């Protein structure tokens, strides 16, 4: 069985999230998604609308996802890959080159992002709608 893993906050799920999860799943037989915990997002100074438990529940309900684990820190990727016997690590191409050090442990694939959509864009659009 070929195992794939990807990481992210997965807040305000949109078409881009679904596209990357679908394409990641197509690279193997089993897709694990590591969802950033609230504590980890705080260390990144990243604000999420939904808390970890809600984001985990939403990601678990997506048909392409086989397993969801918590992402607690930047350093866990190598141990996750080894512990879960991962074959392919996937991230959006906005991270291109940042995780090349993982090539020592598995294949690293950067997938193109869906143009015209992002969680940041949605947050900005909602702010404009609510604040003129």
ABEGO torsion letter per residue (X at the ends): XBBBBBBEAGBGBBAAAAAAAAAAAAABABBBBBBBBAAAAAAAGBBBABBAAAAAAAAAABAABABBBBBABAAAAAAAAAAAGBABBBBBAAABGAAAAAAAABBBBBBBBBBGBBAAAAAAAAAAAAAX
